[in-house]
Amino acid sequence: MELKNRLIQIAKAISLSLGDQCEAVVHDKDRRIAFIANGYISGRQAGQVMEESVFEYFRDMTKANGGTAIRLTSKENGELHKSTTMMFYDENGDYEAMLCFTINLTDMNQARKLMDSIMNVLPFEEGEAPGTDLSISDYTNLVISDIIKNVGKPSTLGSKEIKLRIIRMLEEKGVFQLKDSVPQVCELLGISQATLYNYLREVRTQGGGFLRRACI
């Protein structure tokens, strides 16, 4: 079996394994696309020929990096792509075929940002994180207590503005995404759950909350 057909088998396996967010492409010795899966990612189609200047760019890049070139590209539409290109040569050192695959990392990047926001809950300085034996409830209490310590705990007759400020800070740290955080906050602030939900609605309407930031 010639090299091109072997690479097509590999490209099919890669695209099937990694799913519809992975584009796999095989170029033949004429720089023509002999096979492509999930071409919607780049907009390319089978039969298209790679421009000479682009071919030379990848040839130089792969030779400089042990035969494989990896790039991370931010597209104009905001998508984030990670591309891997491998060039293959015959026994005489002449170019014979190219295997490329591109993974659309956009959704994963958004998920990473969301996880970063969720994980960025605790207000500890480096080296001050507590042991792993603390429960989520303990962590929530520590975050709430730290914010209240900095802002000042309002009394049951305290101003609504102070309570809103505390709730906004808790929202921005993602505290309300943690299980059982609502009753803990209510107890510490001396308010009912109905009042807390009203305050949360007001904070989120004003913008800047956890869910708004995490989805940007």
Wavefront OBJ file of the C-alpha trace (Angstrom):
o trace
v 0.000 0.000 0.000
v 1.407 3.381 -0.966
v 2.137 5.959 1.707
v -0.784 8.219 0.785
v -3.335 5.461 1.379
v -1.744 4.489 4.683
v -1.946 8.111 5.809
v -5.606 8.260 4.774
v -6.303 5.285 7.032
v -4.553 7.074 9.892
v -6.452 10.312 9.184
v -9.776 8.465 9.252
v -8.869 6.869 12.578
v -7.828 10.226 14.065
v -11.047 11.966 13.009
v -13.217 9.095 14.258
v -11.365 8.964 17.555
v -11.351 12.706 18.289
v -14.817 13.461 16.887
v -16.314 16.229 14.801
v -14.106 18.930 16.316
v -11.039 17.402 14.647
v -10.239 18.006 10.991
v -7.892 15.434 9.430
v -6.282 16.068 6.039
v -3.934 14.147 3.737
v -2.099 15.938 0.910
v -0.600 13.901 -1.926
v 2.751 14.478 -3.638
v 1.167 17.210 -5.786
v 0.077 19.104 -2.632
v -3.535 18.233 -3.467
v -5.999 17.256 -0.724
v -6.516 13.525 -1.232
v -8.676 13.117 1.866
v -10.337 15.416 4.380
v -12.652 14.779 7.331
v -14.651 17.549 9.040
v -13.492 20.084 6.493
v -15.998 22.624 7.805
v -13.435 23.561 10.465
v -11.108 25.191 7.915
v -13.490 25.401 4.963
v -11.217 23.276 2.760
v -12.404 20.573 0.370
v -10.946 17.497 -1.294
v -9.073 18.338 -4.489
v -7.825 21.741 -3.360
v -4.113 22.364 -3.896
v -1.942 23.943 -1.222
v -0.241 27.111 -2.410
v 3.489 26.837 -2.997
v 4.317 29.515 -0.427
v 2.227 27.760 2.235
v 3.825 24.426 1.364
v 7.309 25.905 1.711
v 6.366 27.414 5.060
v 5.282 24.045 6.458
v 8.228 22.261 4.852
v 10.688 24.581 6.589
v 8.734 24.475 9.843
v 8.550 20.675 9.982
v 12.226 20.257 9.094
v 13.170 22.656 11.873
v 11.093 20.692 14.394
v 12.022 17.081 13.762
v 9.418 16.454 11.080
v 6.383 17.716 12.981
v 5.038 21.257 13.315
v 2.451 22.223 15.935
v 0.683 25.583 15.941
v -1.931 27.263 18.121
v -3.974 29.762 16.120
v -6.643 32.254 17.138
v -9.010 32.752 14.197
v -10.751 35.974 13.202
v -14.106 34.508 14.267
v -12.756 33.915 17.779
v -12.169 30.179 17.420
v -9.016 28.614 18.832
v -7.358 25.923 16.692
v -4.443 23.621 17.433
v -2.871 22.201 14.271
v -0.327 19.433 13.774
v 1.452 18.946 10.443
v 3.725 16.059 9.446
v 5.581 15.780 6.140
v 6.833 12.506 4.699
v 9.655 11.929 2.206
v 10.793 9.021 0.049
v 14.177 7.303 0.218
v 15.648 10.019 -2.006
v 14.528 12.781 0.326
v 11.792 14.037 -1.993
v 8.450 15.120 -0.572
v 5.790 12.420 -0.890
v 2.796 13.238 1.319
v 1.549 15.316 4.226
v -0.713 14.511 7.181
v -2.404 17.367 9.023
v -4.989 17.447 11.754
v -6.575 20.430 13.440
v -8.543 20.380 16.685
v -11.073 23.119 17.337
v -10.336 23.999 20.970
v -12.957 26.748 21.236
v -15.443 24.799 23.372
v -12.670 23.325 25.509
v -11.197 26.788 26.006
v -14.585 28.085 27.169
v -14.879 25.106 29.516
v -11.390 25.839 30.858
v -12.371 29.450 31.562
v -15.475 28.235 33.361
v -13.443 25.780 35.443
v -10.898 28.500 36.232
v -13.730 30.688 37.477
v -15.164 27.875 39.578
v -11.782 26.927 41.013
v -10.957 30.556 41.790
v -13.242 30.540 44.805
v -10.920 30.479 47.771
v -9.277 33.724 48.896
v -6.098 32.081 50.199
v -2.667 33.399 49.401
v -0.042 31.069 47.993
v 1.014 28.538 50.601
v -2.011 29.221 52.803
v -4.480 26.734 51.343
v -6.001 24.447 53.966
v -5.611 20.688 54.009
v -7.667 18.444 51.769
v -9.686 17.124 54.711
v -11.976 20.178 54.636
v -15.423 19.683 53.116
v -17.075 21.907 50.507
v -19.175 23.308 53.334
v -15.995 24.235 55.224
v -14.545 25.902 52.131
v -17.744 27.851 51.566
v -17.727 29.066 55.151
v -14.111 30.175 54.821
v -14.829 32.162 51.659
v -17.926 33.779 53.127
v -16.193 34.579 56.406
v -13.211 36.104 54.612
v -15.408 38.423 52.551
v -17.521 39.430 55.518
v -14.335 40.087 57.499
v -13.148 42.511 54.808
v -16.512 44.182 54.229
v -17.869 44.054 57.753
v -20.754 41.863 58.868
v -24.049 43.721 58.679
v -26.438 43.431 61.582
v -29.986 42.266 61.048
v -30.810 45.965 60.751
v -27.783 46.662 58.550
v -28.125 48.405 55.221
v -29.237 46.585 52.118
v -26.292 48.111 50.250
v -23.756 46.312 52.465
v -25.545 42.996 52.060
v -25.733 43.466 48.293
v -22.026 44.212 48.228
v -21.250 40.980 50.085
v -23.576 38.944 47.864
v -22.039 40.460 44.733
v -18.553 39.439 45.882
v -19.755 35.922 46.699
v -21.431 35.692 43.298
v -18.272 36.807 41.497
v -16.294 34.098 43.293
v -18.811 31.447 42.250
v -19.871 30.598 45.802
v -23.503 30.124 44.805
v -22.459 27.345 42.416
v -21.460 25.257 45.449
v -23.906 22.891 47.085
v -25.727 24.149 50.197
v -24.090 27.582 50.015
v -27.427 29.454 50.057
v -28.505 28.472 53.602
v -24.971 29.154 54.860
v -24.999 32.667 53.410
v -28.494 33.298 54.764
v -27.420 32.274 58.254
v -24.309 34.446 58.215
v -26.146 37.486 56.842
v -29.267 36.976 58.931
v -31.654 36.986 55.968
v -34.207 34.566 54.544
v -33.616 32.513 51.405
v -36.360 34.461 49.641
v -34.536 37.708 50.420
v -31.225 36.241 49.262
v -32.714 35.153 45.933
v -34.170 38.627 45.454
v -30.750 40.149 46.154
v -29.093 37.668 43.778
v -31.577 38.533 41.054
v -30.781 42.203 41.535
v -27.017 41.571 41.435
v -27.238 39.449 38.291
v -29.495 41.972 36.579
v -26.867 44.640 37.196
v -24.286 42.423 35.463
v -20.787 41.294 36.352
v -21.941 38.128 38.090
v -20.256 34.748 37.993
v -22.384 33.290 35.221
v -21.969 36.343 33.025
v -18.184 36.389 33.465
v -17.765 32.659 32.970
v -19.520 32.724 29.607
v -17.496 35.572 28.097
l 1 2 3 4 5 6 7 8 9 10 11 12 13 14 15 16 17 18 19 20 21 22 23 24 25 26 27 28 29 30 31 32 33 34 35 36 37 38 39 40 41 42 43 44 45 46 47 48 49 50 51 52 53 54 55 56 57 58 59 60 61 62 63 64 65 66 67 68 69 70 71 72 73 74 75 76 77 78 79 80 81 82 83 84 85 86 87 88 89 90 91 92 93 94 95 96 97 98 99 100 101 102 103 104 105 106 107 108 109 110 111 112 113 114 115 116 117 118 119 120 121 122 123 124 125 126 127 128 129 130 131 132 133 134 135 136 137 138 139 140 141 142 143 144 145 146 147 148 149 150 151 152 153 154 155 156 157 158 159 160 161 162 163 164 165 166 167 168 169 170 171 172 173 174 175 176 177 178 179 180 181 182 183 184 185 186 187 188 189 190 191 192 193 194 195 196 197 198 199 200 201 202 203 204 205 206 207 208 209 210 211 212 213 214 215 216
